[in-house]
């Protein structure tokens, strides 16, 4: 297929693009910078495309939208929250509007979302049909998915992977956790009872390929391993894999004091999410056990 990818240089995109090419797909990348190579198309997430760049959007079979402001970096100031929302909502709207103008729009639109859609739900088991939760990230995800669904207007099959905590050594939440654990000062966060719905990066990449190839898969799809764990379980597993103690808990008030709303949302809240639609469609996870996944990721 001829595939267009946004966010190609990010944690997921940088791993995904080579695997797409390895399968024989022709991959193009959207970039905010002037296109230097034949496989690049310049755009502005708010202003759109110049006439010459718009013309390059013709005849794509599929689009994969991964571009977004990183949630975990920096304080959640009002400006940061604006960037988090607009990079997802406005950027998707801009791209969908541009694709609508093409003579031959793509038939597949895979647009990343997140399990933040569900908010914090305690021990409740959550599948794709579960209702939207409350809070900033839940509202952002819902608005993001609504913009992505507009691609159905030009006949695309829309798939919305709601991505969990991605286990990757060089990015994401796990990278941020490694240093204190390696120093022997890692521990449970808050009560330790909040659920962490995770997925190995390899399985996430595999699930995106699956979404492209499986014609019956559409709508929201939970991109999480089938065995979510509590923060206490996650902490103990990471300590075991790194051969480090996990005896210094981080109290809830400390998280709120240090990180404010961001810390409360990302560290103290959780959701127990299961990948029902992926498994019902026949997707097979390589990593269902957290210990195995961490050992692979951390070598």
C-alpha atoms as one frame of an Amber mdcrd trajectory, in Angstrom:
protein
   0.000   0.000   0.000   0.910   3.642  -0.316   0.805   4.901   3.274   1.055
   8.380   4.808   2.320   8.638   8.410   2.223  11.613  10.766   4.471  11.586
  13.827   6.943   9.358  11.977   9.876  10.516  14.116   8.171   9.811  17.462
   8.483   6.794  19.744   5.950   4.696  17.829   6.425   6.165  14.360  10.185
   5.680  14.274   9.675   1.962  14.959   6.630   1.588  12.736   7.944   3.100
   9.499  10.814   0.598   8.963   8.433  -2.329   9.554   5.986  -0.947   6.993
   8.770  -0.620   4.433   9.973  -4.125   5.245   6.542  -5.420   4.199   6.869
  -3.666   0.864   4.655  -0.662   1.577   5.494   2.732   0.090   5.699   5.116
   3.072   5.492   8.920   3.066   5.916  11.167   6.092   4.252  14.440   7.014
   6.693  17.014   8.351   6.449  20.548   9.659   9.776  21.300   8.013  10.312
  21.876   4.304  10.355  18.569   2.460  13.934  17.515   1.688  13.213  14.052
   0.328  10.719  12.619  -2.129   8.973  10.720   0.670   8.199  13.860   2.714
   5.212  16.208   2.572   5.232  19.508   4.451   2.240  20.651   6.430   1.146
  22.948   9.226  -1.197  21.283  11.699  -3.230  24.474  12.057  -2.901  26.135
   8.634  -2.895  23.036   6.465  -1.073  22.504   3.171   0.241  24.735   0.413
  -1.203  24.076  -3.036   1.847  22.105  -4.145   1.895  19.959  -0.994  -1.862
  19.390  -1.164  -1.365  17.856  -4.603   0.942  15.242  -3.066  -1.916  13.864
  -0.946  -3.465  12.066  -3.912  -3.769   8.298  -4.194  -2.852   7.154  -0.695
  -4.312   3.828   0.357  -3.952   4.451   4.092  -3.103   7.188   6.594  -1.702
   6.594  10.094  -2.010   9.555  12.454   0.465   9.486  15.359   1.463  13.153
  15.693   0.772  14.745  19.074   2.265  16.866  21.841   3.889  14.647  24.474
   1.682  14.354  27.557   4.360  13.321  30.049   6.919  16.081  29.457   6.731
  19.436  31.234   4.168  20.886  33.611   0.525  21.010  32.650   0.242  24.757
  32.336  -2.744  26.112  30.447  -0.486  26.577  27.410   0.779  22.989  27.643
  -2.784  21.664  27.887  -3.741  23.747  24.863  -0.881  22.182  22.876  -1.841
  18.678  24.037  -5.381  19.174  22.800  -4.746  21.124  19.603  -1.946  18.875
  18.355  -4.462  16.047  18.392  -7.817  17.640  17.664  -6.877  20.504  15.344
  -4.135  18.525  13.612  -6.502  15.656  12.821  -9.191  18.059  11.634  -6.717
  19.787   9.326  -5.539  16.530   7.783  -9.024  15.072   7.343 -10.176  18.303
   5.652  -7.196  18.135   3.282  -7.829  14.480   2.437 -11.480  15.289   1.705
 -10.310  17.545  -1.114  -8.415  14.806  -2.924  -9.790  13.047  -5.990  -8.893
   9.618  -4.606  -8.916   9.732  -0.765  -7.508   6.894   1.379  -9.653   3.878
   2.244  -8.066   3.360   5.672  -7.544   5.954   8.422  -5.770   4.685  11.554
  -5.680   7.423  14.163  -4.071   6.913  17.558  -6.068   7.634  20.690  -5.343
   6.614  24.278  -6.840   4.758  27.216  -7.085   8.181  28.837 -10.521   8.094
  27.152 -11.792   6.001  30.078 -10.582   8.306  32.859  -9.939   6.715  36.243
 -12.316   3.826  36.956 -10.803   1.847  39.823 -11.244  -1.913  39.454 -13.879
  -1.693  36.701 -13.058  -3.840  33.657 -13.140  -1.621  30.578 -13.680  -2.671
  26.965 -14.225  -0.605  23.836 -17.959  -0.212  24.475 -17.383   1.236  27.962
 -18.476   4.841  28.311 -16.166   7.841  28.249 -14.641   8.784  31.589 -14.186
  12.200  33.150 -11.268  14.598  33.166  -8.990  16.506  30.816  -7.481  13.533
  28.961 -10.845  11.823  28.567 -12.262  14.954  26.955  -9.204  15.314  24.691
  -9.421  11.692  23.530 -13.144  11.958  22.832 -12.669  15.122  20.765  -9.699
  13.557  18.953 -11.679  10.451  18.051 -14.608  12.568  16.853 -12.324  14.393
  14.395 -10.829  11.095  13.214 -14.288   9.628  12.611 -14.963  12.398  10.113
 -12.750  10.421   7.699 -15.750   8.115   7.263 -17.175  11.009   5.240 -14.835
  10.212   2.356 -15.332   6.463   2.692 -12.414   5.497   4.903 -12.460   2.615
   7.366 -11.498   4.360  10.603  -9.584   2.496  13.324  -8.876   4.207  16.647
  -6.212   2.388  18.695  -6.650   3.446  22.316  -3.048   3.000  23.347  -2.016
   2.036  26.858   1.309   2.515  28.645   3.896   1.651  26.001   6.828  -0.386
  27.260   9.896   0.925  25.464  13.422   1.472  26.717  14.055   4.708  24.841
  10.837   6.577  25.481   7.480   6.716  27.197   6.648   6.097  30.841   9.099
   3.232  31.364  12.087   5.378  30.409  11.090   7.931  33.052  10.882   5.214
  35.719  14.241   3.571  35.065  16.608   5.997  36.801  15.093   5.927  40.325
  14.728   2.154  40.111  18.323   1.682  38.992  19.372   3.819  41.958  17.376
   1.568  44.271  14.849   4.228  45.263  11.869   2.995  43.249   8.601   2.097
  44.879   4.840   2.017  44.611   3.063   5.261  43.803   0.234   6.344  46.065
  -1.922   3.418  47.115  -0.391   1.157  44.465  -3.894  -0.090  43.689  -4.384
   1.951  40.497  -4.325  -0.174  37.354  -1.670   0.193  34.669  -2.803  -1.097
  31.289   0.382  -1.666  29.326   1.517  -2.891  25.923   4.954  -3.837  24.610
   6.087  -1.585  21.761   6.530  -4.628  19.512   2.901  -5.606  20.036   1.705
  -2.064  19.428   3.522  -1.982  16.090   2.104  -5.395  15.253  -1.421  -4.217
  16.147  -1.166  -1.254  13.749  -0.192  -3.623  10.932  -3.154  -5.772  11.958
  -5.478  -2.744  11.770  -4.275  -1.962   8.262  -4.724  -5.511   7.020  -7.921
  -6.617   8.801 -10.840  -5.247   6.808 -13.365  -6.110   9.512 -11.665  -4.067
  12.225 -13.032  -0.570  12.731 -13.804   1.963  15.432 -12.179   2.061  18.855
  -9.664  -0.715  19.519  -7.918  -1.063  22.878  -4.184  -1.398  22.208  -3.277
  -2.912  25.563  -1.973  -6.306  26.639  -4.685  -8.656  27.981  -3.240  -8.663
  31.509  -3.302  -5.189  33.085  -1.639  -4.954  36.500  -1.815  -2.697  39.536
   0.911  -0.137  40.136   2.182  -2.312  42.985   2.515  -5.303  40.657   4.155
  -3.173  37.978   6.618  -1.736  40.494   7.564  -5.102  41.933   8.028  -6.588
  38.467  10.278  -3.747  37.322  12.358  -4.072  40.492  12.679  -7.829  39.974
  13.780  -7.466  36.349  16.342  -4.794  37.281  17.410  -6.685  40.439  16.684
  -3.614  42.548  14.669  -3.114  45.749  11.229  -1.506  45.605  10.808  -0.481
  49.231  10.481   3.304  49.045   6.861   4.239  48.306   5.968   7.643  46.903
   3.004   9.061  48.836   0.033  10.567  47.066   0.564  14.030  48.548   4.143
  14.014  47.234   2.994  13.319  43.674   0.407  16.093  43.851   2.948  18.503
  45.327   5.638  17.746  42.749   3.590  17.287  39.584   0.153  18.774  40.206
  -2.671  17.785  37.844  -0.307  15.911  35.513   0.983  13.685  38.296  -2.472
  13.035  39.668  -3.790  12.067  36.228  -0.858  10.038  34.923   0.466   8.463
  38.129  -2.313   8.235  40.696  -5.241   7.423  38.417  -5.605   4.271  36.368
  -7.842   2.115  34.225  -8.192  -1.656  33.854  -8.473  -1.946  30.079  -8.838
  -5.149  28.043  -8.226  -5.531  24.267 -11.523  -7.257  23.475 -11.861  -6.213
  19.836  -8.282  -7.087  18.936  -8.588 -10.540  20.463 -12.054 -11.130  18.998
 -10.567 -10.317  15.566  -7.848 -12.935  16.059  -4.889 -10.782  17.037  -2.197
 -12.702  18.907  -0.031 -10.838  21.402   3.637 -11.684  21.582   3.808 -10.405
  25.165   0.984 -11.108  27.605   3.176 -11.459  30.694   4.643  -8.247  32.133
   7.867  -9.879  33.317   8.582 -11.296  29.862   7.801  -7.959  28.227  10.085
  -6.007  30.555  12.933  -8.477  30.124  12.651  -8.128  26.334  12.479  -4.342
  26.428  15.319  -3.968  28.948  17.442  -6.777  27.483
